[in-house]
């Protein structure tokens, strides 16, 4: 079962289903439930390492992604107390302008990071950046992130 759930094709299929709900405001509760339960399942199956530093946090986040697709989740740089990562997987929200739906879907990644002692901020989203990847920042839990503006706060466009 674990092998099946770790497949990139299963990950992307689940992402599409959750994106369907995430794009519709009336399904906010379902979206939160699906992202939360998916994150908890990932944590139970993968037993990730709690990170002592930002480099370990970024590596643990990457290791919780599907093994057959980790190249879509590169760690770009570690700079001071921040790891910058990207998601190059084709997101179902790409080009939609629905950055609020992106924020809802990224609850999954935020919960993964929270479980291992980190926090994650989406700096750029495929949904509205015009790029074919998302850019993320990872810091240890409790460290200030006031120097970042999460992308969902820049673009106030609401989902239908």
N, C-alpha and C positions, 0 to 999 in steps of 0.2 A: 504494500500500500504506500509506504514512504517513497519508494522509487517512482511510483506513478505520480504522486503529488509533487515531486521535485522536478518533473519535466517542464521545460520551458513552454511547451504547447499547452499544458494544463494551466500554468501560471497566466499565460496570455488570454486563455479562454475565460478564466475567472475574472481577470482584469476587465474584459469586455462586458461581462455580466454586471460587475459592480459599477462600471462606468455608465451603463444604461440607467441604473438607479441614481447614481451621483449627479446626473444631468437634470434630474427632476426634483425640485425642492420638496415636493410632497412625500418623497421617499428618503428624506434625510435620516430618519431613524433606521430604516433598513440598510442604508449605506453605511452608517456608523456600525451597526451590528455586523454586517458582512466583513468590513475591514478589520474590526476588532477580533472576530472569531478566526479569521484567516491568520492574523498576526499571532494569536495565541496558539493556533495549530502549528504554525511555523516554529515557534519557540519550543513547544513540547517535542516536536519531531527532531529539531536540530540542536537543541540544548546549547545555545550560543554562549560564548565566553564573555563575561562582563569585562569591559575594557578599563584598564588603569590609565590609559592615555588616549589621545585623539587618534593616533595611528592605529591602535588596537581596536578602537570603536569602529573606524572606517572599515578595517579588515573584517571584523565580525559582521557588520552590515552586509558587506559584499558576499560573505560566506553563507548568509541566509537567503541569498538569491538562488535561482535554479542553477545547479552545477553545469548543466549543458548550455547555459547562456550567460555565464558570469562576465564574458567579454563585453556585454551590453551595460555593465555597471562598473566602469573604471573609476579608480581613485586617481584624480588628476594631480593633486598636490597637497602636501601638508605644509601649512604656513602658520607658525606660532601655535596657537591653541585651537586651530581650525583645520579640518580636513575638507577639501573640496572634491566632491564626487559628481558623477554624471550618470544619467540614465539614457542610453541610446536605443532602448527598446521602443518600437513603434507604439505609441500610446493611442488608444481609441479617441482621445480628446485632442489629438494633434490638429492645430489649425482651427479649432472650433471657437476660440476666444473664451471658452468657459473655464476660466481660472478658478472660480469658486468650486466647480466640480472637481478640478484637480486637487484643490485643498482637501476636499472630502476624501478622495481616493488615497491621498498621501497620509491619511490617518494610519494606514497600514504601516508605513515606514516609520512614522513617528512613534508608534507603539513598539515596534521592534527596537528602536533606539532607546526608548524609555526603559525597556526590560533589561538592557545591557549597560545602563548607566550613562546614556548619551541623550542628545537632543538633535533634531534635524530641522533645517529651515530650507524651504524651496526658494531659491534665488531667481531662477528662470524656469518657466514651464513651456513645454511643447505646445500647450493649448493656445498660448498667445504671443510667444516670442518670435515666431517665424523660423525657429531653429528645429532641427530634427533630434534634439536631445533636451533634457532637463538638467539644470545645474543646482546642486545642493551643497549646503554647508553643514558640517557635523561638529559639535562641541560636546564636552562633558556636561552632564546634567548639573544644573546649578550655576554654570558660568553665564555671564551676561551675553545676550545676543542682540542688545540694543543697537549695535552698529550695523545690523542687517535690516533690510526692509523685505519681509516675505512678499513674494510676487502677488499673492492673493489680496494684499493690502494696497498694492499699487493700482491694480485694475479692479475697480469696484463693480464690474458687470455682474449682474445676478443671473443665475441659472433659471430656466423656466420652471 
